[in-house]
Amino acid sequence: MIINPLKRVPAARTIARALRRAWAKVRPLPRPRYIANTPNTGGAHALEAFFPPTISTIVEAALSFEAVDFVTSLLRKLTPSDESEGQQLFYHWGQGKFGQHWRYADITTVLCAAAMAVRPKAYLEIGVRRGRSAAVVGALCPDCTIYGFDLWLLDYAGAANPGPDFVRSELRTAGHTGDVALISGDSAKTVPALLREHPDLFFDLITVDGDHSVAGAARDLANVLPRLKIGGVIVFDDICSAPALVRVWDWFVKEDARYRSWEFTDAGAGIAAAIRVA
C-alpha cells in the first residue's frame, strides 16, 4: 500500500503549533504588558461612535488601484529617490501588464488603507528613514500627531538617510500640519522612555519597521502593542526580506486572540497588518 505523505501534514502542523506555544512560554523574548481599560478608536463624545473596520476592509483597500494611485501621486510630490522611482515603475508595470486583475500591497498601500479607515489622531512609527511612510499617513490625516523613531544612520542599506529635518520637510510637502515628534536613538530605549513620560498616550495606528533581528523586532512589538487602541491597526514590514520576522509576527500578533491579522507575501518585501479587537 502506498501512503500519501501529504496526509501527515495536518498532524505535523498541529505538532509544530504546539511546539511554538510551548516555546512561547520559555523563550527569552519580552512580552507585551497589556493595560487595563485601553481606550478604543471611537471619538471623545457619543456622536463619534466606535465602529472599527474589519481586517478584510483594510485588505481590500490596500490591494486596490486607488491605493496605488494615491501613493504614486504622493511620491511624485516628495523628493525623488532611487527607491521611490523604482516603486512607481513597479506599480506602472504591474497595472500595465495585468490590468484590473493586478493585486499588490506594500507598506505604503497598507498605510494608505489603514489611515483612510481609521483616521488616526496619533500615529507611531519605528523606522522612519526618509519619511515616505509617515508622509502617507500625514497626507491623509493632516491633523494627526506623528511620533517617529529612528537612528538615522548616515548610510542605511546603501541609501542616503537625510535625518529629521528632511522628514519634517517631506511631511509639510505631503500636506501634514499636525504636531511631529522625531526622536533619534535606539528604539529599545527611546520608545519606552516616551511611553513612561506619557502613560496616557495611545495610538490609532502603529508601524514597526526598525530592527530586523528577532530580538529587536520582538522588543519593539512588546513595547508598542499595549499602546495600540482597540480598533487600531498595527503594520509590520519586511516579513519576506527578513523571514525570521514572520515568527515574531506569529508569536506576538497572529496567534494572539486580541488581533485579526493578514499578511501579503506574494511579492516584494512582504507586509503584515492587524486590527486589535480586544
TATA-V348559 format. One record per pair of residues at least 6 apart in sequence whose C-alpha atoms are under 6 Angstrom apart, sorted by the first residue. I is the first residue (numbers start at 1). J is the second residue. If there is no record, write none. Layout:
I_J + I_J
//
This chain:
30_219 + 31_222 + 32_222 + 34_226 + 39_229 + 40_229 + 40_230 + 40_231 + 41_229 + 41_231 + 42_48 + 42_49 + 42_50 + 52_231 + 58_113 + 58_114 + 61_113 + 62_105 + 62_109 + 62_110 + 62_113 + 63_103 + 63_104 + 63_105 + 67_109 + 106_271 + 108_133 + 115_137 + 120_204 + 121_144 + 122_144 + 122_145 + 122_203 + 122_204 + 123_146 + 123_203 + 123_205 + 123_206 + 124_147 + 124_148 + 124_206 + 125_148 + 125_206 + 125_207 + 126_149 + 126_208 + 126_209 + 126_210 + 127_149 + 127_150 + 127_209 + 127_210 + 128_150 + 129_161 + 130_167 + 131_167 + 135_171 + 135_174 + 138_176 + 139_174 + 139_175 + 139_176 + 142_176 + 142_177 + 142_178 + 143_177 + 143_178 + 144_178 + 145_178 + 145_179 + 145_180 + 146_180 + 147_181 + 147_182 + 148_182 + 149_182 + 149_183 + 149_184 + 150_184 + 151_184 + 151_185 + 152_161 + 152_163 + 154_161 + 202_227 + 202_228 + 203_228 + 203_229 + 204_229 + 204_232 + 205_232 + 205_233 + 205_234 + 206_234 + 207_234 + 207_235 + 207_236 + 208_236 + 209_237 + 211_217 + 230_276 + 230_277 + 231_275 + 231_276 + 231_277 + 232_275 + 232_276 + 233_274 + 233_275 + 234_273 + 234_274 + 235_272 + 235_273 + 236_272 + 237_271 + 238_269 + 238_270 + 238_271 + 239_245 + 239_246 + 239_270 + 239_271 + 240_269 + 240_270 + 241_269 + 254_261 + 258_276 + 258_277 + 258_278 + 259_275 + 259_276 + 259_277 + 260_274 + 260_275 + 261_273 + 261_274 + 262_272 + 262_273 + 263_271 + 263_272 + 264_270 + 264_271
//
